Amino acid sequence: MEPNTTTKGKGKYFKVDINEASVLDIFSIYFSKKIVRGTRERNIISFHPNVNKKILERPGILSASVLVQLCFKLIEQLFSGVGSRFEDLINIMFNDNIFTQLLINKLQGKLPVLDKESESYVSAIGCLDKRVDLDINPDNSKYFPLLSALASKVVYENKNFVKAAVEDDHGSNTTQAMIFHDKHANPDRIIVAFRGTEPFDANAWCTDFDISWLSFPEFGKIHYGFMKALGLQEGDSWPQHIDNDDNPHCQSMIEKLSSLCCGKDEQPLPEIVQAKEGQNLYAYYTIRKVLRKMLNKNTKTKFIVTGHSLGGALAVLFPAVLAFHNEDSILEKLEAVYTFGQPRVGNSSFGRYMKKKFKEFGVTYNRYVYNNDIVPRVPLDNSVLMFRHFGNCFLYDSHYFYKEITGHLHEHYFMRLLFTYMKMSWDAFRKMAEGLRRPKRESLPLLVIRFAAIWFPWSAFVDHNPQDYINSVRFGRVRPGEEN
């Protein structure tokens, strides 16, 4: 089916723009009554005239969102610089290849400089878990969920590391996603892995803490920052097509990715293409075009979409926009969507829309949540923000026992902070002890972080690391006595 080329308009919206915000504006939002009457102070907050006024009556939520985003903006360069030095340090301390190379350079009288683009250099996330290989066969029911979990971790790394990791599989990468062709299974699968929130990327954290949203009549209310990360166009619209001829950066990236994924050579060496600044605007359109070309080579090939953290949100939004554009020929090839530590993306209307579409095209949607991970519990699902999860959720505890939940998590996560923190601290202590007993499951850097988490209330973020999600899928099982 050839989709139409019309641009579908937006509905209601609520936006928080911190580009012109100051500390004084936080107090103004919290104490001023003007916003309730619709006054838009310095264009920081804008909203549709018919928006639900409950959000305007809760200035605490608004001011908290602005405060957190403003803090990240103020420390953006410092945050990035400290993060870069931290990653250098942990690579020197825990990465044998990097340490050996620096030592050799020093002995040879060369300047011991770290190459952040080398295949040996790993991110902070990569240092927590260096596994890139599967230890199960393609006929195992856990194969594709585990492959997706690994891909969701590897996509955080630099292009040369990814190139080495995918080996003979056909791979390509943008700043938003990695696409590779797994030919070990029959039929073969294409994996699209979206990159999540990088630990030291202030802009990515601003996206996570932004409470702005946009609604479309077709599929309900969706987080505005997530849509912008996927490629929402000017005017807050999703046009069916964009004029690539007038966008040389976009066209160049599409041509490079297309030649790599669909070249005449049936088994090309894996290549990674890094998008330049400003190309994130075309992420959805680039991935869609490359994916269509890859799928056209073999009518039996299916594809899987996956992602961790913010990448999980993008993994859900990608098929949503495909459905929005009536891309039935692509959706018919979509086999599954697996997300790990995914935040809430939209409201209940969006959930109903996606469940209908997934059922129509026979798509499996599994959402994996590990233990006390805070990210799947935000944005809030209260009566003000009204974000909701949907579909099947596999909730794992610290022993990797799981239970299947339909819909959103029914728990008082933020209401019982003291109990939650005590549970987090105990789990961190127990996981540290288990890691010493089973070193293959726990890396030394992660053990250090778990030890620190016993004394500081950040275990909710420690539980967000990809390693525990990989272990959950690999070693997860139903608690004895609870089998169906």
Order of alpha helices (4+ residues) and beta strands (2+ residues): beta-beta-alpha-beta-alpha-alpha-alpha-alpha-alpha-alpha-beta-beta-beta-alpha-beta-beta-alpha-beta-alpha-alpha-beta-alpha-alpha-beta-alpha-beta-beta-beta-alpha-alpha-alpha-alpha-beta
